[in-house]
């Protein structure tokens, strides 16, 4: 199995809360974890992310904050995550009464000389990271 060449490591304020969101609501599974370090490596549909609990006010040499953190974390970035069934992920969030940042919709984007379609929505995780889940609509058309 090929490993991704980019795996984001999201610093989180409470690993237990983040794991509940990512595992029980979104549908990721743990590939491996280090509970003693408050760390977990997750996977879903070939998407891999790491979660690392850290204190936002910590100044320990081992912490990776580049500046004092305030929620929402990850401002200025969103993670586009392709899933096999975006409607299933959307349904689990609805069932959990988790608020969406942007509602489910079909979006068309120009990619070179064609249009590609995504069925997508955006949601913030417990620490405010913006996640854009999508499935390919499997339809493309010329410009």
Secondary structure, DSSP 8 states (H G I E B T S, - for coil): ----S---EEEES-HHHHHIIIIIII--EEEEEEGGGTEEEEEETTEEEEEEE--TT---TT---SS---SSTTTT-EEEEE-S-HHHHHHHHHHTT--EEEEEEEEEEEETTEEEEEEEEEEE-TT--EEEEEEEEEEEEE-
